[in-house]
Amino acid sequence: MLASGTAPVDVAAAHPTSSLAWAQLADEAFERGATVESYAYARTGYHRGLDALRRNGWKGHGPVPWEHEPNRGFLRALHALARAAQAIGEQEEYERCSQFLKDSSPEAAQVLG
């Protein structure tokens, strides 16, 4: 749906388990300076992504390959959460999320910056 141009807010409303929609909402909010809103969207996407990973057998550690496109929503939300946490002064969460991203997918950490 997102690839066809549907607005992320509409995708999130229709498919609230879509971590990619929440990650895009987080990016949009951050770009317009709505840091707390970005943090909230990113946290939602992060948790939705964790839920999906666990449903698929992930045990809470180990790789989450960027190459596997369904993982990208989670990884983007994790990156957005780290970025927003840093922006609001949550240094410990920023460091934890940044390290989690690097540990989960070095490629995602590099691509997302």
N, C-alpha and C positions, 0 to 999 in steps of 0.2 A: 504494500500500500504506500509506504513512504517513497519507494522508487518511482511510483506512478504519479507522485506529486501531491498526495494527500497530506494535509497539514499534520505535523506531529501531535498537536493537541487533539485532533480528531481521531488519530490512530490510538493514542493513549486512552481516550474515552471509550472507544469501541473495543480495544484490546489492551486492557490494563496490565497484562503480563508481558507486554512488549518492552523489554529493557532498552531496545534501540530507540523507540519513540521517546521514552523518558530521558535518554541520553541526549537526544536532539533538542528536547525542550530545555535541558540544562545548558546546553551550548548556546541556544538562542537567548536565554535569560542572562547568561554571563556576558554575552556580547553586548547586551543593552544595559549592563551595569546593575542588574538585579541579582546580586550575589547570593543573598539568602534564598531567593526563589530558585536559583541555580542549584544551590546546595540541596534543597528539598527535592527537586526533580532528580538530581543525581543519586541521592540516597534511595529514592524509590526505585530507580532503574537498577541500582546496585543490588538491592534486596530481591527484586524480581528476577534478576539474573542469577543470583545465588540459588534461589528456589528452582529455577530451570536446570541449572547445572546439577544440583542434588537429585532432582527427579531423574536425571539421565546417568546417575551413578557416580558422580564426582563426590569425593569424600572430604572436601574442604581444603585440600592441598594438592599440589601437583600442577602440571601444565594445563593451561586453557588456551589452546593455539589460536592465534589471530587468523591463521590460514583457514580455519573452519568458520565460515561466515556467520553462522548462528551465534558464535561466541562474541562477535564484535559489539553487540549492544551492551553486554555485561562489561566488556573491557573499556568501552567508551564511557560508560557510566562510572566505572571505577576511576578512570582518569579525570572525569569531570568532578567527581567527589573530592579527589585529592586537590584539584585546582581551587575549588570553592572553599574547601577547608583551609587552605593556605591563605586565601583572600580574607577570610573572617578571623584569622589568627588562631586557628585550631592546629597548631604546629604538630602535635603528636598524631592527630588523625591524618594530617597531610603526609607525614613520614610513613605511617603505617600503610596508607593506601598506595603511596608511591612505590614502596617496597613490594607490596602485594602485587601491583601491576607488573613490576619487573620480574618478580618470581613466577608469576602466572604466564606471562608472555613477553619475553624480551623484545620481540618484534613489535608488539603493540606499544610498548613503552617508547620505542624508537619512533614509530610512525606517528604516535599521538603527541610526542614531545614531552 
